[in-house]
């Protein structure tokens, strides 16, 4: 019950402990906020100084005027704060002191009014300058930390209480307290209820703003966590798949999928199992990662999406995740460039690798499979199996890129598709015509 009530008021907290990299992102954002706060405070100094400069001075002004000294001190303090913000050296104690100084300076300026204008102390309680305290309270909302808002509001409330008590005890035997509202409005008398109203207003504004910022802060933290998770997700699945998952209108469920005509490319490294037996685990990791990096660059250039890494093999799709009218041509260009790259360079510690590709175009199902707790985003169907079968046939025919008749018909001109024969496919009545592929 209590937890539900707190969640209703303050919002749902971010689940678990924030990772270090998330805290670093938040810290960088908070630093930018402090720079903005410092510039706003500098603007307030200029505003206060300008208003004081143009304000009419009475003939009875005392020789010593506190205002220019207070503004000068605040200018230097704000300048130091601004420099510290840009250097990234602001500490929590310094920020807390800054909040207290902001409010304390305002209260000091308000207190000085009765000296400046040679009036009873109660004179300053009617000064509209008190309204500036709400600026200082609201200013703390930029940082998105409710604690500083509460500190500013509490400092303002305590400061006004101190000013009110000073008025009551400033003149012994003459507290100037009245219960007559008209007398309060037309004289220097004090109406305690009116001052309490001001204090309550300060505290209420502080509470509302602090709750709003806390709710927003928790939403921000959850958003940053989700954003970081989405970025991390692209390291395990392709960017296109990650966007499809994170931007889905509803949570993806097992079996969610759609039928599409797409082109599938299966790749495998020729003789890699034998070559890997001669490598240490570290050499093997360097070699395969170097190969995948080079292959990934080629695949990205042609708009392919890698849905699966399995050993040294890859499952690459075209038009399955992102729309591509020329998906068959893209797939063949990708396969041919993969073959070319492997022929022209070595990988890891000078290891030469050759890759074989099977390419097929046809109807597939693309979507999520698995359980409610664990899903994988993939493609499946007979046409996917045929692409895998073609990759294996390269060894039999002594080729490196093979495609089906459907791909050869859809790819357009610019390719030398040589008929190699027909192969039986389990589950199909007719054999599949296969072609080797080269550039014209």
C-alpha positions as a Python dict, from the first residue, in 0.01 Angstrom:
ca = {
    (1, 'X'): (0, 0, 0),
    (2, 'X'): (274, 244, 102),
    (3, 'X'): (487, 150, -199),
    (4, 'X'): (193, 198, -434),
    (5, 'X'): (123, 537, -283),
    (6, 'X'): (486, 649, -321),
    (7, 'X'): (491, 526, -681),
    (8, 'X'): (168, 715, -753),
    (9, 'X'): (314, 1039, -615),
    (10, 'X'): (678, 1020, -720),
    (11, 'X'): (656, 794, -1025),
    (12, 'X'): (802, 452, -1093),
    (13, 'X'): (1173, 435, -1009),
    (14, 'X'): (1429, 299, -1251),
    (15, 'X'): (1467, -74, -1195),
    (16, 'X'): (1794, -195, -1049),
    (17, 'X'): (2122, -12, -1008),
    (18, 'X'): (2222, 224, -1286),
    (19, 'X'): (2524, 91, -1479),
    (20, 'X'): (2842, 299, -1459),
    (21, 'X'): (2817, 406, -1823),
    (22, 'X'): (2459, 527, -1764),
    (23, 'X'): (2570, 723, -1458),
    (24, 'X'): (2847, 877, -1668),
    (25, 'X'): (2594, 991, -1930),
    (26, 'X'): (2374, 1143, -1660),
    (27, 'X'): (2675, 1316, -1501),
    (28, 'X'): (2767, 1472, -1835),
    (29, 'X'): (2411, 1592, -1879),
    (30, 'X'): (2408, 1737, -1526),
    (31, 'X'): (2733, 1920, -1598),
    (32, 'X'): (2572, 2085, -1900),
    (33, 'X'): (2279, 2183, -1678),
    (34, 'X'): (2516, 2347, -1429),
    (35, 'X'): (2669, 2553, -1707),
    (36, 'X'): (2323, 2678, -1801),
    (37, 'X'): (2238, 2751, -1436),
    (38, 'X'): (2559, 2952, -1398),
    (39, 'X'): (2479, 3162, -1705),
    (40, 'X'): (2125, 3227, -1576),
    (41, 'X'): (2268, 3333, -1239),
    (42, 'X'): (2509, 3566, -1419),
    (43, 'X'): (2211, 3715, -1602),
    (44, 'X'): (2033, 3765, -1270),
    (45, 'X'): (2335, 3951, -1132),
    (46, 'X'): (2325, 4186, -1430),
    (47, 'X'): (1948, 4226, -1389),
    (48, 'X'): (1973, 4303, -1016),
    (49, 'X'): (2255, 4551, -1076),
    (50, 'X'): (2064, 4723, -1357),
    (51, 'X'): (1746, 4753, -1151),
    (52, 'X'): (1939, 4889, -856),
    (53, 'X'): (2122, 5140, -1078),
    (54, 'X'): (1802, 5286, -1224),
    (55, 'X'): (1601, 5274, -900),
    (56, 'X'): (1537, 5621, -749),
    (57, 'X'): (1753, 5695, -445),
    (58, 'X'): (1614, 5887, -148),
    (59, 'X'): (1786, 6197, -17),
    (60, 'X'): (1825, 6025, 318),
    (61, 'X'): (2033, 5734, 185),
    (62, 'X'): (2295, 5628, 440),
    (63, 'X'): (2661, 5670, 361),
    (64, 'X'): (2713, 5292, 354),
    (65, 'X'): (2502, 5100, 100),
    (66, 'X'): (2510, 4721, 124),
    (67, 'X'): (2362, 4650, -219),
    (68, 'X'): (2665, 4715, -447),
    (69, 'X'): (2893, 4515, -217),
    (70, 'X'): (2649, 4222, -208),
    (71, 'X'): (2606, 4229, -585),
    (72, 'X'): (2983, 4251, -634),
    (73, 'X'): (3038, 3948, -411),
    (74, 'X'): (2763, 3755, -590),
    (75, 'X'): (2913, 3842, -929),
    (76, 'X'): (3254, 3707, -826),
    (77, 'X'): (3099, 3396, -672),
    (78, 'X'): (2889, 3329, -983),
    (79, 'X'): (3193, 3383, -1205),
    (80, 'X'): (3388, 3127, -1000),
    (81, 'X'): (3092, 2890, -1026),
    (82, 'X'): (3079, 2934, -1403),
    (83, 'X'): (3451, 2863, -1440),
    (84, 'X'): (3422, 2555, -1218),
    (85, 'X'): (3128, 2432, -1427),
    (86, 'X'): (3330, 2452, -1748),
    (87, 'X'): (3626, 2284, -1581),
    (88, 'X'): (3403, 2009, -1446),
    (89, 'X'): (3519, 2065, -1088),
    (90, 'X'): (3184, 2142, -925),
    (91, 'X'): (3133, 1931, -614),
    (92, 'X'): (2812, 1852, -430),
    (93, 'X'): (2910, 2057, -119),
    (94, 'X'): (2993, 2355, -341),
    (95, 'X'): (2657, 2326, -518),
    (96, 'X'): (2474, 2312, -185),
    (97, 'X'): (2663, 2618, -63),
    (98, 'X'): (2578, 2790, -390),
    (99, 'X'): (2206, 2730, -335),
    (100, 'X'): (2222, 2872, 17),
    (101, 'X'): (2424, 3174, -99),
    (102, 'X'): (2173, 3247, -377),
    (103, 'X'): (1881, 3258, -136),
    (104, 'X'): (2084, 3416, 144),
    (105, 'X'): (2197, 3701, -79),
    (106, 'X'): (1839, 3772, -183),
    (107, 'X'): (1725, 3779, 180),
    (108, 'X'): (2018, 4007, 268),
    (109, 'X'): (1920, 4249, -8),
    (110, 'X'): (1558, 4249, 111),
    (111, 'X'): (1673, 4310, 469),
    (112, 'X'): (1883, 4608, 357),
    (113, 'X'): (1582, 4791, 214),
    (114, 'X'): (1471, 4933, 548),
    (115, 'X'): (1820, 5073, 604),
    (116, 'X'): (1846, 5209, 251),
    (117, 'X'): (1513, 5388, 275),
    (118, 'X'): (1534, 5471, 648),
    (119, 'X'): (1214, 5284, 736),
    (120, 'X'): (1110, 5046, 1015),
    (121, 'X'): (1223, 4688, 966),
    (122, 'X'): (869, 4578, 878),
    (123, 'X'): (904, 4787, 561),
    (124, 'X'): (1097, 4514, 380),
    (125, 'X'): (829, 4249, 441),
    (126, 'X'): (617, 4416, 174),
    (127, 'X'): (900, 4426, -83),
    (128, 'X'): (801, 4256, -411),
    (129, 'X'): (1164, 4143, -441),
    (130, 'X'): (1058, 3828, -253),
    (131, 'X'): (917, 3703, -583),
    (132, 'X'): (1272, 3646, -705),
    (133, 'X'): (1300, 3358, -460),
    (134, 'X'): (1077, 3152, -689),
    (135, 'X'): (1328, 3209, -971),
    (136, 'X'): (1606, 3065, -757),
    (137, 'X'): (1389, 2767, -661),
    (138, 'X'): (1282, 2701, -1021),
    (139, 'X'): (1641, 2742, -1140),
    (140, 'X'): (1732, 2423, -956),
    (141, 'X'): (1488, 2226, -1172),
    (142, 'X'): (1730, 2257, -1464),
    (143, 'X'): (1965, 2010, -1295),
    (144, 'X'): (1692, 1748, -1257),
    (145, 'X'): (1780, 1675, -896),
    (146, 'X'): (1494, 1746, -654),
    (147, 'X'): (1726, 1766, -354),
    (148, 'X'): (1859, 2105, -464),
    (149, 'X'): (1503, 2232, -515),
    (150, 'X'): (1413, 2127, -162),
    (151, 'X'): (1728, 2292, -27),
    (152, 'X'): (1648, 2617, -209),
    (153, 'X'): (1287, 2615, -89),
    (154, 'X'): (1382, 2531, 270),
    (155, 'X'): (1649, 2804, 270),
    (156, 'X'): (1396, 3056, 141),
    (157, 'X'): (1134, 2959, 401),
    (158, 'X'): (1386, 2972, 686),
    (159, 'X'): (1523, 3300, 554),
    (160, 'X'): (1180, 3461, 549),
    (161, 'X'): (1104, 3330, 898),
    (162, 'X'): (1431, 3487, 1016),
    (163, 'X'): (1338, 3820, 854),
    (164, 'X'): (993, 3806, 1013),
    (165, 'X'): (1135, 3729, 1359),
    (166, 'X'): (1384, 4015, 1317),
    (167, 'X'): (1095, 4254, 1254),
    (168, 'X'): (902, 4130, 1556),
    (169, 'X'): (1202, 4173, 1787),
    (170, 'X'): (1370, 4472, 1620),
    (171, 'X'): (1200, 4724, 1847),
    (172, 'X'): (1158, 4615, 2206),
    (173, 'X'): (804, 4660, 2328),
    (174, 'X'): (676, 4748, 1979),
    (175, 'X'): (639, 4431, 1769),
    (176, 'X'): (409, 4619, 1527),
    (177, 'X'): (180, 4316, 1497),
    (178, 'X'): (-178, 4374, 1383),
    (179, 'X'): (-479, 4164, 1298),
    (180, 'X'): (-636, 4433, 1085),
    (181, 'X'): (-581, 4362, 717),
    (182, 'X'): (-649, 4721, 613),
    (183, 'X'): (-397, 4851, 864),
    (184, 'X'): (-149, 4591, 740),
    (185, 'X'): (-192, 4704, 380),
    (186, 'X'): (-173, 5076, 455),
    (187, 'X'): (103, 5091, 717),
    (188, 'X'): (421, 4922, 834),
    (189, 'X'): (228, 4692, 1068),
    (190, 'X'): (282, 4316, 1050),
    (191, 'X'): (9, 4062, 979),
    (192, 'X'): (149, 3728, 1091),
    (193, 'X'): (-102, 3534, 881),
    (194, 'X'): (12, 3713, 565),
    (195, 'X'): (375, 3622, 630),
    (196, 'X'): (277, 3262, 700),
    (197, 'X'): (93, 3263, 366),
    (198, 'X'): (418, 3360, 195),
    (199, 'X'): (608, 3083, 372),
    (200, 'X'): (340, 2826, 288),
    (201, 'X'): (346, 2941, -77),
    (202, 'X'): (724, 2898, -89),
    (203, 'X'): (701, 2549, 60),
    (204, 'X'): (411, 2442, -162),
    (205, 'X'): (583, 2562, -480),
    (206, 'X'): (897, 2382, -365),
    (207, 'X'): (709, 2058, -297),
    (208, 'X'): (518, 2063, -627),
    (209, 'X'): (830, 2144, -829),
    (210, 'X'): (1039, 1883, -645),
    (211, 'X'): (777, 1612, -706),
    (212, 'X'): (749, 1710, -1073),
    (213, 'X'): (1127, 1700, -1116),
    (214, 'X'): (1157, 1369, -929),
    (215, 'X'): (894, 1214, -1156),
    (216, 'X'): (1069, 1358, -1461),
    (217, 'X'): (1407, 1241, -1329),
    (218, 'X'): (1283, 886, -1291),
    (219, 'X'): (1134, 898, -1640),
    (220, 'X'): (1464, 1035, -1769),
    (221, 'X'): (1662, 758, -1601),
    (222, 'X'): (1432, 492, -1746),
    (223, 'X'): (1460, 654, -2089),
    (224, 'X'): (1840, 664, -2066),
    (225, 'X'): (1848, 300, -1958),
    (226, 'X'): (1619, 205, -2248),
    (227, 'X'): (1827, 411, -2490),
    (228, 'X'): (2148, 251, -2365),
    (229, 'X'): (1991, -93, -2390),
    (230, 'X'): (1884, -18, -2748),
    (231, 'X'): (2238, 93, -2834),
    (232, 'X'): (2383, -216, -2671),
    (233, 'X'): (2131, -429, -2858),
    (234, 'X'): (2278, -317, -3192),
    (235, 'X'): (2603, -488, -3092),
    (236, 'X'): (2425, -822, -3071),
    (237, 'X'): (2174, -781, -3354),
    (238, 'X'): (2178, -553, -3655),
    (239, 'X'): (2078, -190, -3622),
    (240, 'X'): (1775, -252, -3844),
    (241, 'X'): (1651, -539, -3628),
    (242, 'X'): (1714, -340, -3309),
    (243, 'X'): (1509, -49, -3444),
    (244, 'X'): (1231, -285, -3544),
    (245, 'X'): (1223, -432, -3193),
    (246, 'X'): (1249, -105, -2999),
    (247, 'X'): (1007, 88, -3223),
    (248, 'X'): (736, -178, -3232),
    (249, 'X'): (392, -48, -3133),
    (250, 'X'): (353, -342, -2896),
    (251, 'X'): (583, -594, -2737),
    (252, 'X'): (696, -855, -2988),
    (253, 'X'): (553, -1199, -2914),
    (254, 'X'): (660, -1548, -3024),
    (255, 'X'): (522, -1621, -3369),
    (256, 'X'): (496, -1255, -3472),
    (257, 'X'): (608, -1246, -3832),
    (258, 'X'): (522, -1153, -4186),
    (259, 'X'): (566, -1312, -4524),
    (260, 'X'): (795, -1134, -4768),
    (261, 'X'): (973, -1193, -5093),
    (262, 'X'): (1339, -1148, -5005),
    (263, 'X'): (1684, -1265, -5101),
    (264, 'X'): (1886, -1478, -4861),
    (265, 'X'): (2264, -1517, -4864),
    (266, 'X'): (2441, -1794, -4673),
    (267, 'X'): (2819, -1765, -4640),
    (268, 'X'): (3079, -2005, -4509),
    (269, 'X'): (3460, -2002, -4508),
    (270, 'X'): (3620, -2271, -4723),
    (271, 'X'): (3823, -2518, -4518),
    (272, 'X'): (3803, -2312, -4201),
    (273, 'X'): (3764, -2610, -3968),
    (274, 'X'): (4095, -2755, -4089),
    (275, 'X'): (4272, -2417, -4077),
    (276, 'X'): (4144, -2342, -3726),
    (277, 'X'): (4305, -2660, -3588),
    (278, 'X'): (4646, -2505, -3654),
    (279, 'X'): (4566, -2182, -3465),
    (280, 'X'): (4574, -2097, -3097),
    (281, 'X'): (4245, -1972, -2948),
    (282, 'X'): (4376, -1614, -2954),
    (283, 'X'): (4484, -1643, -3320),
    (284, 'X'): (4151, -1800, -3409),
    (285, 'X'): (3959, -1518, -3241),
    (286, 'X'): (4169, -1249, -3416),
    (287, 'X'): (4128, -1414, -3754),
    (288, 'X'): (3754, -1473, -3741),
    (289, 'X'): (3683, -1128, -3595),
    (290, 'X'): (3897, -963, -3863),
    (291, 'X'): (3705, -1157, -4128),
    (292, 'X'): (3366, -1068, -3982),
    (293, 'X'): (3466, -700, -3962),
    (294, 'X'): (3567, -694, -4329),
    (295, 'X'): (3258, -889, -4430),
    (296, 'X'): (3038, -662, -4220),
    (297, 'X'): (3167, -355, -4404),
    (298, 'X'): (3084, -516, -4739),
    (299, 'X'): (2739, -624, -4622),
    (300, 'X'): (2661, -277, -4488),
    (301, 'X'): (2762, -112, -4816),
    (302, 'X'): (2506, -321, -5003),
    (303, 'X'): (2229, -280, -4745),
    (304, 'X'): (2230, -635, -4615),
    (305, 'X'): (2128, -733, -4264),
    (306, 'X'): (2313, -1009, -4079),
    (307, 'X'): (2063, -1209, -3877),
    (308, 'X'): (2288, -1491, -3765),
    (309, 'X'): (2653, -1567, -3693),
    (310, 'X'): (2713, -1938, -3646),
    (311, 'X'): (3075, -2045, -3625),
    (312, 'X'): (3230, -1904, -3942),
    (313, 'X'): (2895, -1889, -4125),
    (314, 'X'): (2661, -1595, -4173),
    (315, 'X'): (2294, -1562, -4265),
    (316, 'X'): (2242, -1235, -4453),
    (317, 'X'): (1905, -1098, -4568),
    (318, 'X'): (1799, -842, -4824),
    (319, 'X'): (1449, -691, -4824),
    (320, 'X'): (1357, -895, -4516),
    (321, 'X'): (1397, -616, -4258),
    (322, 'X'): (1432, -302, -4472),
    (323, 'X'): (1248, -252, -4804),
    (324, 'X'): (1471, -293, -5114),
    (325, 'X'): (1326, -323, -5464),
    (326, 'X'): (1660, -441, -5606),
    (327, 'X'): (1731, -692, -5330),
    (328, 'X'): (1841, -972, -5564),
    (329, 'X'): (2102, -753, -5733),
    (330, 'X'): (2221, -622, -5395),
    (331, 'X'): (2262, -977, -5268),
    (332, 'X'): (2468, -1088, -5569),
    (333, 'X'): (2682, -773, -5555),
    (334, 'X'): (2744, -841, -5186),
    (335, 'X'): (2836, -1207, -5245),
    (336, 'X'): (3071, -1122, -5533),
    (337, 'X'): (3244, -847, -5336),
    (338, 'X'): (3286, -1080, -5038),
    (339, 'X'): (3458, -1326, -5269),
    (340, 'X'): (3679, -1049, -5411),
    (341, 'X'): (3778, -910, -5071),
    (342, 'X'): (3879, -1254, -4950),
    (343, 'X'): (4096, -1310, -5257),
    (344, 'X'): (4272, -973, -5221),
    (345, 'X'): (4366, -972, -4852),
    (346, 'X'): (4457, -1181, -4551),
    (347, 'X'): (4303, -1187, -4205),
    (348, 'X'): (4438, -1198, -3852),
    (349, 'X'): (4807, -1296, -3857),
    (350, 'X'): (4827, -1327, -4236),
    (351, 'X'): (4572, -1605, -4278),
    (352, 'X'): (4418, -1632, -4624),
    (353, 'X'): (4049, -1722, -4632),
    (354, 'X'): (3804, -1790, -4915),
    (355, 'X'): (3431, -1760, -4869),
    (356, 'X'): (3150, -1949, -5041),
    (357, 'X'): (2802, -1802, -5082),
    (358, 'X'): (2460, -1945, -5162),
    (359, 'X'): (2195, -1698, -5278),
    (360, 'X'): (1821, -1756, -5319),
    (361, 'X'): (1519, -1533, -5377),
    (362, 'X'): (1166, -1622, -5274),
    (363, 'X'): (894, -1599, -5014),
    (364, 'X'): (1008, -1627, -4654),
    (365, 'X'): (869, -1556, -4309),
    (366, 'X'): (1054, -1295, -4106),
    (367, 'X'): (985, -1239, -3738),
    (368, 'X'): (1035, -1359, -3383),
    (369, 'X'): (1054, -1720, -3275),
    (370, 'X'): (1116, -1871, -2935),
    (371, 'X'): (944, -1851, -2599),
    (372, 'X'): (784, -1564, -2410),
    (373, 'X'): (1104, -1537, -2203),
    (374, 'X'): (1357, -1566, -2486),
    (375, 'X'): (1312, -1471, -2850),
    (376, 'X'): (1529, -1456, -3157),
    (377, 'X'): (1459, -1250, -3467),
    (378, 'X'): (1518, -1459, -3777),
    (379, 'X'): (1388, -1577, -4113),
    (380, 'X'): (1265, -1923, -4196),
    (381, 'X'): (1104, -2119, -4477),
    (382, 'X'): (1203, -2343, -4768),
    (383, 'X'): (1378, -2061, -4951),
    (384, 'X'): (1608, -2005, -4655),
    (385, 'X'): (1699, -2374, -4656),
    (386, 'X'): (1769, -2363, -5029),
    (387, 'X'): (2018, -2078, -4984),
    (388, 'X'): (2198, -2285, -4720),
    (389, 'X'): (2198, -2586, -4954),
    (390, 'X'): (2349, -2378, -5236),
    (391, 'X'): (2633, -2263, -5015),
    (392, 'X'): (2725, -2629, -4958),
    (393, 'X'): (2697, -2709, -5331),
    (394, 'X'): (2983, -2469, -5412),
    (395, 'X'): (3226, -2736, -5295),
    (396, 'X'): (3073, -2993, -5531),
    (397, 'X'): (3077, -2761, -5833),
    (398, 'X'): (3406, -2588, -5755),
    (399, 'X'): (3240, -2246, -5739),
    (400, 'X'): (3223, -1969, -5479),
    (401, 'X'): (2891, -1797, -5552),
    (402, 'X'): (2580, -1992, -5653),
    (403, 'X'): (2222, -1874, -5694),
    (404, 'X'): (1884, -2012, -5796),
    (405, 'X'): (1689, -1942, -6113),
    (406, 'X'): (1464, -1701, -5920),
    (407, 'X'): (1762, -1489, -5816),
    (408, 'X'): (1915, -1499, -6163),
    (409, 'X'): (1586, -1380, -6313),
    (410, 'X'): (1541, -1102, -6057),
    (411, 'X'): (1893, -960, -6050),
    (412, 'X'): (1883, -796, -6394),
    (413, 'X'): (2173, -748, -6633),
    (414, 'X'): (2537, -725, -6537),
    (415, 'X'): (2593, -1078, -6414),
    (416, 'X'): (2722, -1394, -6578),
    (417, 'X'): (2485, -1659, -6444),
    (418, 'X'): (2600, -1995, -6579),
    (419, 'X'): (2358, -2287, -6548),
    (420, 'X'): (2512, -2571, -6348),
    (421, 'X'): (2227, -2818, -6322),
    (422, 'X'): (1923, -2914, -6119),
    (423, 'X'): (1921, -3034, -5761),
    (424, 'X'): (1645, -3214, -5575),
    (425, 'X'): (1513, -3041, -5265),
    (426, 'X'): (1334, -3227, -4989),
    (427, 'X'): (967, -3133, -4978),
    (428, 'X'): (958, -3004, -5336),
    (429, 'X'): (826, -3194, -5634),
    (430, 'X'): (1038, -3009, -5890),
    (431, 'X'): (1415, -2985, -5883),
    (432, 'X'): (1580, -2646, -5831),
    (433, 'X'): (1788, -2499, -6113),
    (434, 'X'): (2118, -2359, -5987),
    (435, 'X'): (2367, -2117, -6141),
    (436, 'X'): (2720, -2007, -6074),
    (437, 'X'): (2760, -1629, -6068),
    (438, 'X'): (3036, -1398, -6188),
    (439, 'X'): (3053, -1041, -6310),
    (440, 'X'): (3037, -969, -6679),
}
